[in-house]
Amino acid sequence: MFGLGKSKKAVVGLDIGSSSVKAVELKAVGKGFKVVAFAIEPVPPDSIVDGAIIDGAAVADAIRRVFENKAFRTKEVAASLSGNAVIVKKINLPVMTAAELAESIYWEAEQYIPFDIQDVNLDYQILDAGTGAESTGTMDVLLVAAKKEKIADYTGVISQAGRVPVIVDVDAFALQNAYEVNYGLDPEAVVVLLNAGASAININILTGDQSLFTRDVSIGGNAYTEAVQKELNLPFDSAEQMKRGQPVEGVSAEEVAAVLHAMTENVLLEIQKTFDFFKATASSDRIDRIVLSGGASRVDGFVAALQERFNTSVEVFDPFKKIAFDAARLGITDAEGLIPTAAVAVGLALRRVGDR
């Protein structure tokens, strides 16, 4: 949303997460794309907490390590934000021209944004200009605001790592980009894009190319690790291993499964609240399918629990469904484990410098 440059050059999609940094570079081939570079590097625990960068040097170092992969050709980077420093809201305004809207948007936005308007970068997109035959004299506008301080933190670590930040997007919209390219658009279906990361779950509910509702839930894969640590009195590394289904001496798989399933119940409650709020505020009260991504989506039993709770189709997001991805050529050994975590980075790599 917040383009910082002018030309339509390709960028590296850089997903700066609380457990790892992922980077993807794409090349246009005919009418599609292929992956020319892919890398992932861990971020030390607690370097990023609830989307806030606590240890900038550690994060910059992880980004620097990602770009030691010589396959990356461009230095220009698109990154994204999520969490409580980002506000995404659909607002209803009287019909006006694009010029009038540009002039009045800051004043209109002040009513909807709980921060000082001087402290945010603002962007917007007209969803419905309100000029059709069924118009009621109002228009729908998607408003996006992000704290300048948070943008500066993220662009700062990218610069520190020797790269050039040119776009700052929102996680939920990066997911949508990746989804549209790989799955196309269905104007009739209500689709939930659910990205379960280490410290947050991004939820974007779509119909066609329109985002109907977005929310970031501050719970993710780290909560599972912490629960296993606490309940079974294990060190962090062992708890992380058990969460991923790897055995640890002296701990039974059944004990771990019980802890993981209890935490999944908490996560599902938060997702349920989001769906209930969406249904109460939107014209639609149905959800046709859930498309699931993120490392935490691989927790044992999570997909089955989602299907059972919401009685709907749950599909694992493949961000390379229609993008050529040769894991062996790229030197990737655990492609199956990495693919669900790459959706945001792919969505960012699809952006171009100067995009709105």
N, C-alpha and C positions, 0 to 999 in steps of 0.2 A: 504493500500500500504506500509506503513512504519511500518513493524513489529519490535517490540522491544524485542521479546523473542524467545524461541526455541521450546518448546513442543507443541503438538496439542490439548491442553486443551480447553474446552469451556470458553467463556468470556461473560460478561454482555455487551450488546449493549447500549451505553450511548450517546444519542443525546442531545448535549448542545446547545439549541436554545436561541434566544434573548428574548422569552417570557416564555419559560418553559424548564425544563430538563426532558427527558423521558428515562426510563431504561427498558430493556427487557432481561430476561434470558430464554434461550431455553434448552430443553433436547432432545437428539436424542431418538426417539422411532421407532423401526423397520427401515423402509426406510424414515421416516419423522421426524417431530419435534413437540413438544408441548411446550406451554408457561408455565413455572413454577413460574415466577415472573414478575410483571409489575407494574411500579409506575410512577407518573408524579407529578412534583412540580413546582409552578410558580417561575420565576426569576424576581426580582424587575425591573421596567422600567429603561432603560438606563444603566443597568449593563453590557450589551453586545451591542455594536453599530457597525453596518456593519461588524459583525464577529469578532470584536476586543473586548477582555475582558477589561472593564474599571474598574469594581469593583470586583476584584478577591475574596475578602472575602464573598461578597453576593452570588457569583456563587458557591463557595465551600460550603457555607451553604445550598444552594438549593440541591446540590449533596448529602450532608450529610443527609438531610431530606428524599431524595429518598430512601437511603439505611437503613433508620429506619424500612423499610418494611422487616420483618425477613424472608420472603420467599426467598430473594436473598442468594445464597449459596457461590458463588465465589467472591473473592475480585478483580479479574483481569478484566480490562475494555478495551473495544474497543471504541474509540471516532472518530469523523470526523471533517473535516474543509471544509469551502467553502469561496467564495468571492475572493477579489483581491490579497490575499496572497498565492493563489493556482493557478498554471498554469497547464493546461492539454492540450497537443498538440500532434497531430499525425504527425510524421516526416518521411521523406523518405530518406533512407541511402543506400549506396552501399552494396550489399550482403556481409556478413562477418560471421565468426563463433561466437558462444555465447561468447567465451573467448575474441575474438577481440573486440566485442561490449562492453563487460564489461570494457575493457581497455580504449576504446575511447569515451564512452558515455558522460563523463563530458566535454570533448573538443567539441563534437558535440552539446551538450545541450547549451553551452555558446551562440551559435548563435540565440537561440530561447527564451531565458529567460531574461526578462528585469531587473533582479536582479543580484548582484554579486554572482557568482556560489558558493563562500565560505559561503554565507549567507542562502543557501537552503539545504534541504534534497531532494535527487533526487531518483526517482524510475522509472522503465520502464518495458514494456512488449512487446514482439515481437508479432505483430498481423499477419504478413505474412512474413515468412522467405525468400520469393523470390526464393525458390528452385523448384517450380512446373514447369510443362511443358510450361506454358505461361509466365514464368518469364522474366522480362526485365533487369535483373541484379541489381534490387533494392529491398529493403525490407521495410516493414512498421513497425514502432515502436511507441508505445504510451508512451509519456514522461510525467511524473508527477513531479512537483517540488512544495515544500511548504516551506515558510520561517521558518527557525529554531526558530526564535523569537516567531512566532505564535504557533508552535508546543509546545515550552516550556511553553507558557502561558496556553495552554489547559491541558498539562500533569501536570503542576504545581497545578492547582485548583483541579484536580482529586486526586493528592497526598495529598493535604491539607485536602481533605475530607476523607482521610484514605483509599483510594483505590489505586490499582496498575495499572497504564496505560501501556498496552502492545502492543496496535496497534493504529495507527492514520491513518484513511482512509480519503476518500474524499466523501462528501455527495452524489454526483452524482453516485459514484460506489456502495455505500451502497444501494441506491435505486435500482440499477441494480441487486444486489445480491438478494434482497427481491423479485424483479419481476421475476427473473429466477426460483426461488424455487416455487413460487406460480402460475406462468402462463406458465412456460416452454419457449422454444425457437422456434421462427418461422424464418427460414433463409430467407424467401421471404419478410416478412413484415417490413416496416419502422415504428417503434414505438417511440413515444415521452413520456418519463417519466418526468412529470412536477410536481415539489414539491413546492407548494406555502406556504412559511413559514411567520413568522412575519416580518422579515426584508429583506428577499431575496427570489427569485424564482430560484431553481436549475432546469436546463434543461439538460437532457441526451437523445440523439437521437440514437437509436439502430437498428441494423439489426442482427438477430440471437444473438450470444453472443458478438458481436463487437460493441463497442461504436464508432459511426461515428463522433459525435460532442457533446461537452458539453459547457455550458455557465451558469454563475450565474448572474442574473439580480438583481440589488440593489433596489428592490421595493417589498413590501409585505403587510401583514395584517396591520402593524403599520401605513402605509400610508393611509389606509382606515379610521382608528381611528382618525388620525390627521386631515384628511379632514372633517370628521363629527364634530370634536371639533371646528375647525376653522369656517366652514360655518354656523354652528348652535349655536356657542358660548356656548359650553357645557364643563363641566369638563371631564377629561380623562375617569374616571370610567363610566360616563353616556354615553359617545361616544362609549366606548367599548361594553357596554350593547346593545346600539342601533344597532351597527354593527352586533352583534350576533342575532339580531331579537327580543330582549327583549324590551318591551315598557318602555318609560320614560315619566313621567308626563309632559304635556305641549309641547311635540314634536310629530308631526304627522309622521306616518310610511311613508307617501308619500314624505315628505321633506327628510327623511333619504335615501329613495330609490333613489331619484334623485342624491344625493351626491355620493352614492355608485356606481351607474351606470356610472357616469362621471369618477370616479376613475378607474373603470373596463376598460373603454376605454383607459386610459393611460397605464394600465397594458398590454392590448392586443396589443397596439402599440409596446411595448418593445418585446413581444413574437413574433410579426410579423417580427420585425427587425432580431431577432435570426433565424427564419425560412428562411427568405430571404437570409441571409448570408450563412446558411447551404446549401440551394439549389444552390447558386452561386459557392460554393466550393466543393460540393460533386458530386458523379456520379449520384445520384438520385435526382429528383426534386419533389418527392411525399411524403406525410405523410399519412400513413394508419390509425393510430389511436393515440389518446392522452390518457394516463393513468395518472389520476390526484390525487395528495395527498397533505397533509399539511393543517393546520388550516384555512389559508386564502382561500382555495378552497371552503369553506362552505359559503362564502359571497353570499348573495341573488343575484341570476341571473348570477353568474359567469360561471357555467357549460353551461347554455343555450347560453350565449354570446360567449363562446369559440367555441361551436358547430356551431353557426351561422357564426362567422367570418371565421373559417377555413374549414367549410363544410366537417367535418370529424367526425368519431365516438369519443365520449368522455366518458371514463369509470372511475368511482371512484375506485382508487387503494384499494384493500383489502389485506393487508399484512398478513392476517390470512386465506386466501382462502384455502390453503392446510396445514396450521399449526394449530394444535389443540389449541383452545383458549376458555377456560371456564370462561367467565367474572364473573359470580356469584361466582364461587369458589375462584377467585382471588380478590373478594371484590370490583369489578368495577361496579358502578351504571350507568354511562353514556357511555356505550360501543360504541354506535352509534357515539357519538361526538368525542371519543378518537381514534377510529380505523383509520380515515384518517391521523392522526398526527403521527402514530407509524411506518410508513414505513422505515424511516432512521434507527431508533433504532433496528428494526427487521433485517434489512440488516447487521447492525454491529454485532448483536448477532449471526449471521450465520458464522461469521469469526472464525478462530481458531488461538490460539497463535502460532506464527511462520509462518503464511501464508505469501505469497508474495502478 
